[in-house]
Amino acid sequence: MIDIEKCRITHYPAEVLAGQAKPVENIDDNIRQLVKKMAEIMIAHKGIGLAAPQAGVPLRLFIISLDGSPQNVRVYINPTVTSDGTLGSNEEGCLSVPGVFTKIRRCKTCKVTATDLDGNEFSEEAEGLYARALQHEYDHIEGITIVNRMTQTARIAHRRQLKKLTE
């Protein structure tokens, strides 16, 4: 049972962000409450995506709302994201790594297969910002943050902020 009241944004280098998340076994009211809480956290922090580990819960679940609105929140339970195509470099930020914006190389297109809150499996092709958001959130459930993907130069440029987060 997840204690929804304890769900807050977790910051790098929190342990929950570094490990591989566990599959969601059962889509029940507790999971629905978690999704609702995650949407509140994401919107309050002006994000467009949030993975369960970022809310302190090590489960394979994330949400995305490309315009940051509550009406457009989509839920991805136990997703797989397959990236393909050419790489593009774009600036990314992360709610769990506040104050850090850095160029991250990702595939311009990807495919996602996941389960929604009603237990239905779906698959989609994604490109642009949507593809980037899917890959970013998928990284979180795999225990990867933008800090792991930064270039050495970016790490040096952001060393003060990263040090502040680790203290």
Contacts in CASP RR format, 6 or more apart in sequence:
PFRMAT RR
TARGET T0000
AUTHOR 0000-0000-0000
METHOD contacts of the structure
MODEL  1
MIDIEKCRITHYPAEVLAGQAKPVENIDDNIRQLVKKMAEIMIAHKGIGL
AAPQAGVPLRLFIISLDGSPQNVRVYINPTVTSDGTLGSNEEGCLSVPGV
FTKIRRCKTCKVTATDLDGNEFSEEAEGLYARALQHEYDHIEGITIVNRM
TQTARIAHRRQLKKLTE
1 30 0 8 1.000
2 30 0 8 1.000
2 31 0 8 1.000
2 33 0 8 1.000
2 34 0 8 1.000
2 57 0 8 1.000
4 30 0 8 1.000
4 33 0 8 1.000
4 34 0 8 1.000
4 37 0 8 1.000
6 56 0 8 1.000
7 34 0 8 1.000
7 37 0 8 1.000
7 38 0 8 1.000
7 41 0 8 1.000
7 55 0 8 1.000
7 56 0 8 1.000
7 57 0 8 1.000
8 41 0 8 1.000
8 55 0 8 1.000
8 56 0 8 1.000
9 41 0 8 1.000
9 45 0 8 1.000
9 54 0 8 1.000
9 55 0 8 1.000
9 95 0 8 1.000
9 96 0 8 1.000
10 16 0 8 1.000
10 17 0 8 1.000
10 53 0 8 1.000
10 54 0 8 1.000
10 55 0 8 1.000
10 56 0 8 1.000
10 96 0 8 1.000
11 96 0 8 1.000
11 97 0 8 1.000
11 98 0 8 1.000
11 165 0 8 1.000
12 94 0 8 1.000
12 96 0 8 1.000
12 97 0 8 1.000
12 145 0 8 1.000
12 147 0 8 1.000
12 162 0 8 1.000
12 165 0 8 1.000
12 166 0 8 1.000
13 147 0 8 1.000
13 165 0 8 1.000
13 166 0 8 1.000
14 56 0 8 1.000
14 96 0 8 1.000
16 53 0 8 1.000
16 56 0 8 1.000
16 57 0 8 1.000
16 58 0 8 1.000
17 53 0 8 1.000
17 54 0 8 1.000
17 96 0 8 1.000
17 140 0 8 1.000
17 143 0 8 1.000
17 145 0 8 1.000
18 143 0 8 1.000
19 53 0 8 1.000
19 58 0 8 1.000
19 143 0 8 1.000
20 141 0 8 1.000
20 142 0 8 1.000
20 143 0 8 1.000
21 51 0 8 1.000
21 52 0 8 1.000
21 53 0 8 1.000
21 58 0 8 1.000
21 59 0 8 1.000
21 60 0 8 1.000
21 61 0 8 1.000
21 140 0 8 1.000
21 141 0 8 1.000
21 142 0 8 1.000
21 143 0 8 1.000
22 58 0 8 1.000
22 59 0 8 1.000
22 60 0 8 1.000
23 59 0 8 1.000
23 60 0 8 1.000
23 78 0 8 1.000
24 31 0 8 1.000
24 59 0 8 1.000
24 60 0 8 1.000
24 61 0 8 1.000
24 77 0 8 1.000
24 78 0 8 1.000
24 115 0 8 1.000
27 77 0 8 1.000
27 115 0 8 1.000
27 117 0 8 1.000
27 118 0 8 1.000
27 119 0 8 1.000
31 61 0 8 1.000
31 77 0 8 1.000
31 117 0 8 1.000
32 117 0 8 1.000
34 52 0 8 1.000
34 55 0 8 1.000
34 57 0 8 1.000
34 59 0 8 1.000
34 61 0 8 1.000
35 61 0 8 1.000
35 63 0 8 1.000
35 73 0 8 1.000
35 75 0 8 1.000
35 117 0 8 1.000
37 55 0 8 1.000
38 50 0 8 1.000
38 52 0 8 1.000
38 55 0 8 1.000
38 63 0 8 1.000
39 50 0 8 1.000
39 63 0 8 1.000
39 65 0 8 1.000
39 70 0 8 1.000
39 73 0 8 1.000
41 50 0 8 1.000
41 54 0 8 1.000
41 55 0 8 1.000
41 95 0 8 1.000
42 48 0 8 1.000
42 49 0 8 1.000
42 50 0 8 1.000
42 63 0 8 1.000
42 65 0 8 1.000
42 68 0 8 1.000
42 73 0 8 1.000
42 95 0 8 1.000
43 65 0 8 1.000
43 68 0 8 1.000
43 69 0 8 1.000
43 70 0 8 1.000
45 95 0 8 1.000
46 68 0 8 1.000
47 68 0 8 1.000
47 95 0 8 1.000
48 64 0 8 1.000
48 65 0 8 1.000
48 66 0 8 1.000
48 67 0 8 1.000
48 68 0 8 1.000
48 129 0 8 1.000
48 133 0 8 1.000
49 62 0 8 1.000
49 63 0 8 1.000
49 64 0 8 1.000
49 65 0 8 1.000
49 68 0 8 1.000
49 95 0 8 1.000
49 133 0 8 1.000
49 136 0 8 1.000
49 137 0 8 1.000
50 62 0 8 1.000
50 63 0 8 1.000
50 95 0 8 1.000
50 137 0 8 1.000
51 61 0 8 1.000
51 62 0 8 1.000
51 137 0 8 1.000
51 140 0 8 1.000
51 141 0 8 1.000
52 58 0 8 1.000
52 59 0 8 1.000
52 60 0 8 1.000
52 61 0 8 1.000
52 62 0 8 1.000
52 141 0 8 1.000
53 59 0 8 1.000
53 140 0 8 1.000
53 141 0 8 1.000
53 143 0 8 1.000
54 95 0 8 1.000
54 96 0 8 1.000
54 140 0 8 1.000
59 141 0 8 1.000
60 77 0 8 1.000
60 78 0 8 1.000
60 79 0 8 1.000
60 141 0 8 1.000
61 75 0 8 1.000
61 76 0 8 1.000
61 77 0 8 1.000
61 78 0 8 1.000
61 141 0 8 1.000
62 76 0 8 1.000
62 79 0 8 1.000
62 137 0 8 1.000
62 138 0 8 1.000
62 140 0 8 1.000
62 141 0 8 1.000
63 73 0 8 1.000
63 74 0 8 1.000
63 75 0 8 1.000
63 76 0 8 1.000
63 137 0 8 1.000
64 73 0 8 1.000
64 74 0 8 1.000
64 76 0 8 1.000
64 130 0 8 1.000
64 133 0 8 1.000
64 134 0 8 1.000
64 137 0 8 1.000
65 72 0 8 1.000
65 73 0 8 1.000
65 74 0 8 1.000
66 72 0 8 1.000
66 129 0 8 1.000
66 130 0 8 1.000
66 133 0 8 1.000
74 116 0 8 1.000
75 114 0 8 1.000
75 116 0 8 1.000
75 117 0 8 1.000
76 112 0 8 1.000
76 114 0 8 1.000
76 115 0 8 1.000
76 116 0 8 1.000
76 134 0 8 1.000
76 137 0 8 1.000
77 114 0 8 1.000
77 115 0 8 1.000
77 116 0 8 1.000
77 117 0 8 1.000
77 119 0 8 1.000
78 114 0 8 1.000
78 115 0 8 1.000
79 112 0 8 1.000
79 113 0 8 1.000
79 114 0 8 1.000
79 115 0 8 1.000
79 134 0 8 1.000
79 138 0 8 1.000
79 141 0 8 1.000
80 112 0 8 1.000
80 113 0 8 1.000
80 114 0 8 1.000
81 110 0 8 1.000
81 111 0 8 1.000
81 112 0 8 1.000
81 134 0 8 1.000
81 135 0 8 1.000
81 138 0 8 1.000
82 110 0 8 1.000
82 111 0 8 1.000
82 112 0 8 1.000
83 106 0 8 1.000
83 107 0 8 1.000
83 109 0 8 1.000
83 110 0 8 1.000
83 131 0 8 1.000
83 135 0 8 1.000
84 107 0 8 1.000
84 109 0 8 1.000
84 110 0 8 1.000
84 111 0 8 1.000
85 107 0 8 1.000
85 108 0 8 1.000
85 109 0 8 1.000
86 107 0 8 1.000
86 108 0 8 1.000
87 105 0 8 1.000
87 106 0 8 1.000
87 107 0 8 1.000
87 108 0 8 1.000
88 105 0 8 1.000
88 106 0 8 1.000
88 107 0 8 1.000
88 108 0 8 1.000
89 103 0 8 1.000
89 104 0 8 1.000
89 105 0 8 1.000
90 103 0 8 1.000
90 104 0 8 1.000
90 106 0 8 1.000
90 132 0 8 1.000
91 101 0 8 1.000
91 102 0 8 1.000
91 103 0 8 1.000
91 104 0 8 1.000
92 101 0 8 1.000
92 102 0 8 1.000
92 103 0 8 1.000
92 104 0 8 1.000
92 132 0 8 1.000
92 136 0 8 1.000
92 146 0 8 1.000
93 99 0 8 1.000
93 100 0 8 1.000
93 101 0 8 1.000
93 102 0 8 1.000
93 146 0 8 1.000
94 100 0 8 1.000
94 136 0 8 1.000
94 145 0 8 1.000
94 146 0 8 1.000
96 140 0 8 1.000
96 145 0 8 1.000
97 145 0 8 1.000
97 146 0 8 1.000
97 147 0 8 1.000
97 162 0 8 1.000
97 165 0 8 1.000
98 161 0 8 1.000
98 165 0 8 1.000
99 161 0 8 1.000
100 146 0 8 1.000
100 147 0 8 1.000
100 158 0 8 1.000
100 161 0 8 1.000
100 162 0 8 1.000
102 146 0 8 1.000
102 150 0 8 1.000
102 151 0 8 1.000
102 154 0 8 1.000
102 157 0 8 1.000
102 158 0 8 1.000
103 151 0 8 1.000
103 154 0 8 1.000
104 136 0 8 1.000
104 146 0 8 1.000
104 149 0 8 1.000
104 150 0 8 1.000
105 149 0 8 1.000
106 131 0 8 1.000
106 132 0 8 1.000
106 135 0 8 1.000
106 136 0 8 1.000
107 131 0 8 1.000
107 135 0 8 1.000
108 127 0 8 1.000
108 128 0 8 1.000
108 131 0 8 1.000
109 125 0 8 1.000
109 126 0 8 1.000
109 127 0 8 1.000
109 128 0 8 1.000
109 131 0 8 1.000
110 125 0 8 1.000
110 126 0 8 1.000
110 131 0 8 1.000
110 134 0 8 1.000
110 135 0 8 1.000
111 123 0 8 1.000
111 124 0 8 1.000
111 125 0 8 1.000
111 126 0 8 1.000
112 123 0 8 1.000
112 124 0 8 1.000
112 126 0 8 1.000
112 134 0 8 1.000
112 138 0 8 1.000
113 121 0 8 1.000
113 122 0 8 1.000
113 123 0 8 1.000
114 121 0 8 1.000
114 122 0 8 1.000
115 121 0 8 1.000
115 122 0 8 1.000
116 122 0 8 1.000
126 134 0 8 1.000
136 146 0 8 1.000
139 145 0 8 1.000
139 146 0 8 1.000
139 148 0 8 1.000
139 149 0 8 1.000
147 155 0 8 1.000
147 162 0 8 1.000
150 158 0 8 1.000
155 162 0 8 1.000
END
